[in-house]
Amino acid sequence: KLRILSIDGGGMRGIIPAHMLAYLETALKEKSHNPDACIADFFDLAAGTSVGGLIAVMLFASSDCRDDQGEEISSSSSSSSTGDHQNHGSKSLRRPLFTAAEVCTFISDRGKEIFKIPYPQRVDLTLDDTLKPIVIPCYDLTNASAFCFSRISANFKLWEVCRATTAVPSFFKPIHVSSVDGKHEFTAVDGGLVVNNPTAAAITHALHDKARFPGVRGVEDMLVLSLGTGQFDQTYRYNKVERWGAFQWAKPIAKIIMDGISDMVDHTVSMAFSRHRENYVRIQMSGLPGKALLAMDDPSQANVKTLTEISTRLLDQKSSEHIPFNGRRVLEESNRQKLDWFAEQLV
């Protein structure tokens, strides 16, 4: 089966899927009996929006393309293995720029740099320098449409891809991106505005790219892991919101829209996989504290600690899934058990 990884956007809440991936990578090392195994070895396609896109790039960019500047960007974490290792799921022996554990450390320790200043122009790696194909959404202001960076569209520098998908209006300036060959250029902002959950984008990309994935005919040929960044469960009574104006709605509406879009994608994908339910796993935490949900740009140690604790709780939370036309149901398995099962399927 074609193995797809999808990671939602969510600012500093990217710590949550980063911890899920660190757990999965550890499980893959154990089950494959390969201490050098990494996430990129076991997936054929990765998609990520906003911070999810940044995580995908960090996990799938090749360390073999590092230059002196490439070493600088990874200086906060231990260097990745670069020797000739057994590589499950890939013909290449190249290693990723970061391990999943290093991604956790990077976001936790350097969140202030990631979310308070523009992504640094340090490395000229491109979409062609990833170990496996990646799909990274943004919003194209020039053509007023969603756009997905991928090898199919055109080759772009990875630092521009990261800046584009994380360019949240009011936090970052838009970025003008240009393909390596100069034939494609536009002004981009945050992908989370339109495709916060890129799972469906990844699936349709795989179905469309017959050159790279000729054996994929439908969802029965896919194994998909979709990671969320926490769901907004706040409810409001009519008598509380009936007189709200723009000021009162400003913060809640952004969360409602972002999580609503992500949840609708989950619902749609669940329906598509209704006859092959075991092929689609969605890990999403409900019941997050309101402060942690709203402070997506808060890189303080207090918020990092809260999100790390939430990630630990999420592993032991009961997994849930959408039932077509009938809401959600809580499963007997925990998310930890789901990830262990998924690791076995990958190995």
C-alpha positions as CSV (number, residue, x, y, z in Angstrom):
1,K,0.0,0.0,0.0
2,L,1.0,3.6,-0.6
3,R,1.8,5.0,2.9
4,I,0.8,8.6,3.5
5,L,1.5,10.9,6.4
6,S,-0.5,14.1,6.9
7,I,0.1,16.8,9.6
8,D,-2.3,19.6,10.4
9,G,-1.4,23.2,11.1
10,G,-1.7,24.8,14.5
11,G,1.3,27.0,15.4
12,M,3.0,26.0,18.7
13,R,0.4,23.2,19.0
14,G,2.6,21.5,16.4
15,I,4.4,20.1,19.5
16,I,1.4,17.7,19.7
17,P,1.9,15.9,16.4
18,A,5.7,16.2,16.8
19,H,5.4,14.1,20.0
20,M,3.2,11.6,18.2
21,L,5.8,11.2,15.5
22,A,8.6,10.8,18.0
23,Y,6.6,8.0,19.6
24,L,5.9,6.4,16.2
25,E,9.6,6.6,15.2
26,T,10.7,4.9,18.4
27,A,8.1,2.1,17.8
28,L,9.4,1.8,14.2
29,K,13.0,1.4,15.5
30,E,11.9,-1.3,17.9
31,K,9.7,-3.2,15.5
32,S,12.2,-3.1,12.6
33,H,15.1,-3.9,14.9
34,N,16.9,-0.9,13.2
35,P,18.2,1.8,15.6
36,D,18.7,4.1,12.7
37,A,15.1,3.8,11.3
38,C,13.4,7.1,10.7
39,I,9.9,8.4,9.7
40,A,10.9,9.0,6.1
41,D,11.9,5.4,5.6
42,F,8.4,4.2,6.1
43,F,6.2,6.7,4.2
44,D,5.9,7.2,0.5
45,L,4.3,10.7,0.6
46,A,4.0,13.4,3.3
47,A,1.7,16.4,3.5
48,G,1.7,19.2,6.1
49,T,0.1,22.6,6.5
50,S,1.7,25.6,8.4
51,V,3.7,24.1,11.3
52,G,2.7,20.7,9.9
53,G,4.4,21.6,6.7
54,L,7.5,22.7,8.6
55,I,7.6,19.4,10.4
56,A,7.2,17.5,7.1
57,V,10.0,19.4,5.5
58,M,12.3,18.7,8.5
59,L,11.5,15.0,8.5
60,F,11.8,14.5,4.8
61,A,14.6,16.9,3.6
62,S,17.8,15.1,2.9
63,S,20.7,15.7,5.2
64,D,23.1,14.8,2.4
65,C,22.3,18.2,0.7
66,R,23.5,20.2,3.7
67,D,26.0,22.9,3.3
68,D,27.6,25.1,5.9
69,Q,24.3,27.0,6.3
70,G,22.4,23.7,6.5
71,E,24.5,22.7,9.5
72,E,23.5,26.1,11.2
73,I,19.8,25.4,11.0
74,S,20.2,22.1,12.8
75,S,22.7,23.3,15.4
76,S,20.1,23.2,18.2
77,S,19.8,19.4,17.9
78,S,22.2,16.5,17.5
79,S,23.1,15.8,13.9
80,S,21.3,13.1,12.0
81,S,22.9,9.9,11.0
82,T,24.4,10.0,7.5
83,G,26.0,6.6,7.1
84,D,24.9,3.7,5.0
85,H,22.0,2.3,7.0
86,Q,19.2,-0.2,6.2
87,N,16.4,2.0,4.8
88,H,12.9,0.5,4.9
89,G,10.6,1.8,2.2
90,S,13.2,3.7,0.2
91,K,15.7,2.8,-2.5
92,S,17.9,5.7,-1.3
93,L,20.4,5.5,1.6
94,R,20.2,9.3,2.2
95,R,19.1,10.3,5.7
96,P,16.7,13.0,6.8
97,L,17.7,16.4,8.1
98,F,16.0,15.8,11.4
99,T,14.7,12.8,13.4
100,A,11.2,13.1,14.9
101,A,12.7,13.5,18.4
102,E,14.9,16.4,17.1
103,V,11.8,18.0,15.6
104,C,10.2,18.0,19.1
105,T,13.3,19.7,20.5
106,F,13.5,22.2,17.7
107,I,9.9,23.4,18.0
108,S,10.0,23.4,21.9
109,D,13.3,25.2,22.2
110,R,13.2,27.5,19.1
111,G,9.5,28.2,18.9
112,K,10.2,31.9,19.5
113,E,12.3,32.0,16.4
114,I,9.9,30.0,14.3
115,F,6.7,31.9,15.1
116,K,7.9,35.4,16.0
117,I,10.2,36.1,13.0
118,P,10.1,35.1,9.4
119,Y,11.5,31.6,8.6
120,P,15.2,32.3,7.9
121,Q,16.6,32.1,4.4
122,R,19.5,29.8,5.2
123,V,19.4,26.7,3.1
124,D,18.7,26.4,-0.7
125,L,17.4,22.9,-0.6
126,T,14.5,22.4,-3.0
127,L,11.4,20.2,-3.3
128,D,13.6,17.8,-5.4
129,D,15.9,17.4,-2.3
130,T,13.4,15.6,-0.2
131,L,13.7,11.8,0.5
132,K,10.1,11.3,-0.6
133,P,7.5,13.6,-2.3
134,I,5.9,16.2,-0.1
135,V,2.7,18.2,-0.5
136,I,2.6,21.6,1.3
137,P,-0.5,23.9,0.9
138,C,-0.5,27.7,1.0
139,Y,-2.9,30.4,-0.2
140,D,-2.0,32.1,-3.5
141,L,-3.0,35.8,-3.2
142,T,-1.9,36.5,-6.8
143,N,-4.4,34.1,-8.3
144,A,-6.9,34.0,-5.4
145,S,-6.7,30.2,-4.9
146,A,-5.3,27.5,-2.8
147,F,-1.9,26.1,-4.0
148,C,0.0,23.0,-3.1
149,F,3.7,23.0,-3.4
150,S,4.8,19.6,-4.8
151,R,7.2,18.1,-7.3
152,I,4.3,18.0,-9.8
153,S,3.6,21.8,-9.6
154,A,7.2,23.2,-9.9
155,N,10.4,23.1,-8.0
156,F,10.7,25.7,-5.2
157,K,13.3,26.3,-2.5
158,L,12.2,24.6,0.8
159,W,12.8,27.7,2.9
160,E,10.3,29.6,0.7
161,V,7.8,26.7,1.0
162,C,8.1,26.8,4.8
163,R,7.7,30.6,4.9
164,A,4.7,30.4,2.6
165,T,2.8,27.7,4.4
166,T,3.4,29.4,7.8
167,A,2.8,33.0,6.8
168,V,-0.1,33.7,9.1
169,P,-1.7,37.1,8.4
170,S,-1.0,39.6,11.2
171,F,1.9,37.5,12.5
172,F,4.0,37.3,9.3
173,K,4.3,39.3,6.1
174,P,3.2,37.5,3.0
175,I,6.0,36.1,0.9
176,H,6.6,36.4,-2.8
177,V,7.8,33.0,-4.0
178,S,9.4,32.1,-7.3
179,S,10.2,28.6,-8.7
180,V,13.8,27.6,-9.3
181,D,13.4,28.0,-13.0
182,G,11.7,31.4,-12.6
183,K,8.6,30.3,-14.6
184,H,6.2,30.4,-11.7
185,E,5.8,33.2,-9.1
186,F,3.1,34.5,-6.8
187,T,2.5,36.0,-3.3
188,A,1.6,33.5,-0.6
189,V,0.1,33.4,2.9
190,D,-0.6,30.6,5.4
191,G,-2.0,27.4,4.1
192,G,-4.1,26.9,7.2
193,L,-6.5,29.5,6.0
194,V,-7.8,27.1,3.4
195,V,-6.3,23.6,3.9
196,N,-5.5,23.2,7.6
197,N,-5.9,19.5,7.4
198,P,-4.1,18.4,4.2
199,T,-5.1,14.7,4.3
200,A,-7.5,15.0,1.3
201,A,-5.0,17.0,-0.6
202,A,-2.4,14.3,-0.1
203,I,-4.8,11.5,-1.2
204,T,-5.9,13.3,-4.3
205,H,-2.3,14.1,-5.1
206,A,-1.4,10.4,-4.9
207,L,-4.4,9.5,-7.2
208,H,-3.3,12.1,-9.7
209,D,0.4,11.4,-9.8
210,K,0.3,8.2,-11.9
211,A,3.9,8.6,-12.9
212,R,5.2,8.1,-9.3
213,F,2.3,6.0,-7.9
214,P,1.1,3.9,-10.9
215,G,-0.4,1.2,-8.7
216,V,-2.7,3.4,-6.7
217,R,-6.3,3.0,-8.0
218,G,-8.2,4.1,-4.9
219,V,-8.2,4.3,-1.1
220,E,-8.0,0.5,-0.9
221,D,-4.4,0.9,-2.0
222,M,-3.5,3.5,0.7
223,L,-2.5,3.4,4.3
224,V,-3.0,6.9,5.8
225,L,-1.9,8.4,9.1
226,S,-3.4,11.9,9.8
227,L,-2.2,13.9,12.8
228,G,-4.2,16.8,14.3
229,T,-3.0,19.6,16.6
230,G,-6.0,19.5,19.0
231,Q,-9.6,20.3,18.5
232,F,-11.7,23.3,19.7
233,D,-14.5,21.9,21.9
234,Q,-15.7,25.2,23.4
235,T,-19.4,25.5,23.3
236,Y,-21.5,28.7,23.5
237,R,-25.0,29.4,24.6
238,Y,-27.3,31.5,22.5
239,N,-27.9,34.0,25.2
240,K,-24.2,34.6,25.5
241,V,-23.4,35.1,21.8
242,E,-26.6,36.7,20.5
243,R,-25.2,40.3,21.1
244,W,-21.6,39.6,20.2
245,G,-20.0,41.9,17.7
246,A,-16.8,41.7,15.6
247,F,-14.5,42.2,18.7
248,Q,-16.0,39.4,20.7
249,W,-16.0,37.0,17.7
250,A,-12.5,37.8,16.6
251,K,-10.6,35.1,18.5
252,P,-13.3,32.3,18.6
253,I,-14.2,32.6,14.9
254,A,-10.6,31.9,13.7
255,K,-10.5,28.7,15.8
256,I,-14.0,27.7,14.8
257,I,-13.1,28.1,11.1
258,M,-9.7,26.4,11.3
259,D,-10.9,23.4,13.3
260,G,-14.2,23.2,11.4
261,I,-12.3,22.9,8.1
262,S,-10.0,20.2,9.6
263,D,-12.9,18.2,11.1
264,M,-14.9,18.4,7.8
265,V,-11.8,17.0,5.9
266,D,-11.6,14.2,8.5
267,H,-15.3,13.5,8.1
268,T,-15.0,13.4,4.3
269,V,-11.9,11.2,4.3
270,S,-13.6,8.8,6.8
271,M,-16.5,8.5,4.4
272,A,-14.1,7.7,1.5
273,F,-12.5,5.0,3.6
274,S,-15.8,3.6,5.0
275,R,-15.2,0.2,3.3
276,H,-11.5,0.2,4.3
277,R,-11.7,1.8,7.7
278,E,-8.5,0.1,8.9
279,N,-6.5,2.0,6.2
280,Y,-7.1,5.4,7.7
281,V,-6.0,6.4,11.2
282,R,-6.7,9.9,12.5
283,I,-5.0,11.0,15.8
284,Q,-6.7,14.1,17.2
285,M,-7.1,15.3,20.8
286,S,-10.4,16.8,22.0
287,G,-10.9,18.6,25.2
288,L,-7.8,20.8,25.1
289,P,-7.6,23.6,27.6
290,G,-8.9,26.9,26.0
291,K,-5.7,28.8,26.8
292,A,-3.6,26.2,25.0
293,L,-5.9,26.2,22.0
294,L,-5.9,30.0,21.5
295,A,-2.2,30.6,22.2
296,M,-1.0,29.1,19.0
297,D,1.8,31.7,18.7
298,D,2.9,31.5,22.4
299,P,6.4,30.0,22.6
300,S,6.7,30.5,26.4
301,Q,8.1,27.7,28.4
302,A,4.8,27.5,30.3
303,N,2.9,26.9,27.1
304,V,5.5,24.4,25.8
305,K,5.2,22.5,29.1
306,T,1.4,22.5,28.9
307,L,1.5,21.2,25.3
308,T,4.0,18.6,26.1
309,E,1.8,17.3,29.0
310,I,-1.2,17.3,26.6
311,S,0.8,15.2,24.1
312,T,1.5,12.6,26.8
313,R,-2.2,12.5,27.8
314,L,-3.2,12.2,24.1
315,L,-1.2,8.9,23.8
316,D,-3.4,7.3,26.5
317,Q,-6.6,8.9,25.4
318,K,-9.2,6.6,23.7
319,S,-9.0,6.9,19.9
320,S,-12.1,8.0,18.0
321,E,-13.3,7.9,14.5
322,H,-16.0,9.5,12.3
323,I,-19.1,7.4,11.5
324,P,-20.5,8.4,8.1
325,F,-23.7,10.5,8.7
326,N,-23.7,9.6,12.4
327,G,-21.1,11.7,14.2
328,R,-18.1,10.2,16.1
329,R,-17.6,7.1,18.2
330,V,-15.0,6.4,20.8
331,L,-13.0,3.2,20.2
332,E,-11.6,0.8,22.8
333,E,-8.0,1.3,21.7
334,S,-5.9,4.2,22.9
335,N,-4.0,6.4,20.5
336,R,-0.8,4.7,21.8
337,Q,-2.2,1.3,20.7
338,K,-3.3,2.8,17.4
339,L,0.2,4.1,16.7
340,D,1.7,0.7,17.8
341,W,-0.6,-1.0,15.4
342,F,0.2,1.4,12.6
343,A,3.9,0.9,13.1
344,E,3.4,-2.8,12.7
345,Q,1.6,-2.2,9.4
346,L,4.4,0.0,8.2
347,V,7.2,-2.4,9.1
